[in-house]
Amino acid sequence: MTISAGLADRVVSGIKDQILAGDLAPGAKLPSESDLVEAYAVSRTVAREAVTRLRAEGLVETFQGRGSFVLAVPAPSPFALESSAIRTQRDVLDMVDFRLGVETEAAALAAAHIDEDMSRSIEEARRALATAHPDAAVEADFAFHRAIAAATRNRFYLDLMDSLGPMMIMMPRTRLGGAHSHSDALHIDRVQREHDNIAAAVLAGDSETARAAMRVHLGSTRRRLHP
């Protein structure tokens, strides 16, 4: 990175901070080139480059002869799973693959950060899943995976899990045949053992085994969907 680029980064970062803090509201005029030069102790070339970058990012708009003005920052668009978006077998498999990438690491992180309160929550969720009526199996399954996410102590895992909701469990199950139904004793036993293994590893604080146990569980789910 050149010195000029580094200085421009500093100006861009400073203006972004003002925009996000509301000090430069939408519609407000950006400080003039001369003001930026003085405020950040940079050259006019650097100030001009910074404004160009802000314009490229959609944060400001420049009008000839009038200057640059702050645009409204787009509202964040939360990630959400709509059942209507899961239309095909491929979609369902992709969702399981997505969960594999996220939840295996969540299990490892949960094991690394496990404490007494989280241990209690995970064990309660495990027992509730083991005794759940078939009609409540999806919610109980989701609650178990959510408890693992909560134990990571990383809010982004929990936010993602909440945005997916029980639908992440329901959609794969709608694609499974009768041999994998909520009432099939062998299937229920296999799935419960998989969850038991995840819980045991997390509660033991064994990150590597927790990661492997979650991978086995979700990998088995994928194989049941696509043998």
Residue pairs with C-beta under 8 A, 6 or more apart in sequence:
1 9
4 43
4 45
4 46
4 49
5 49
7 40
7 42
7 43
7 46
8 42
8 46
8 49
8 50
8 53
10 40
10 42
11 36
11 40
11 42
11 46
11 47
11 50
12 50
12 53
12 54
14 39
14 40
15 24
15 30
15 50
15 54
15 59
16 54
16 59
18 24
19 59
19 70
19 73
20 73
24 30
24 70
25 70
26 70
26 71
26 72
26 73
27 69
27 70
28 69
28 70
29 67
29 68
29 69
29 70
30 51
30 54
30 60
30 67
30 68
30 69
30 70
31 39
32 67
33 44
33 47
33 48
33 51
34 44
36 42
36 47
36 50
36 51
37 43
37 44
37 47
40 46
40 47
42 50
51 60
51 62
51 68
54 60
54 68
55 61
55 62
55 68
58 71
58 74
59 70
59 71
59 73
60 68
60 69
60 70
60 71
61 68
61 69
61 71
62 68
62 69
63 69
78 163
79 160
79 163
80 163
81 95
81 163
81 164
81 165
81 167
81 168
83 167
83 170
83 171
85 91
86 92
86 95
86 167
86 171
89 175
89 225
89 226
91 171
92 171
92 172
92 175
92 225
93 222
93 225
93 226
95 168
95 171
95 172
96 172
96 218
96 221
96 222
96 225
97 222
99 168
99 218
100 215
100 218
100 219
100 222
102 157
102 160
103 145
103 148
103 149
103 214
103 218
104 211
104 214
104 215
104 218
105 211
106 148
106 149
106 152
106 157
106 214
107 148
107 198
107 201
107 202
107 210
107 211
107 213
107 214
108 207
108 208
108 210
108 211
109 151
109 152
109 153
109 154
109 157
109 207
110 118
110 122
110 148
110 149
110 151
110 152
110 202
110 210
111 201
111 202
111 204
111 205
111 206
111 207
111 209
111 210
111 211
112 205
112 207
113 151
113 152
113 153
114 122
114 151
114 202
114 203
114 205
118 147
118 150
118 151
119 203
121 147
121 150
121 151
122 144
122 147
122 148
122 151
122 199
122 202
122 203
123 199
123 203
124 147
125 140
125 143
125 144
125 146
125 147
126 144
126 195
126 196
126 199
128 140
128 143
128 144
129 137
129 140
129 141
129 143
129 144
129 192
129 195
130 192
130 196
132 139
132 140
132 141
134 182
134 183
135 182
137 182
138 166
138 169
138 170
138 173
139 166
141 166
141 169
141 191
141 195
142 165
142 166
142 168
142 169
144 195
144 199
145 161
145 168
145 169
146 158
146 161
146 162
148 198
148 202
148 214
149 157
149 158
149 160
149 161
150 157
150 158
151 202
152 158
172 221
172 225
173 180
173 182
175 225
176 224
176 225
178 184
179 186
179 187
180 187
180 224
181 187
182 188
190 220
191 217
194 213
194 216
194 217
194 220
195 217
197 213
197 216
197 217
198 210
198 213
198 214
198 217
200 213
201 209
201 210
201 212
201 213
202 210
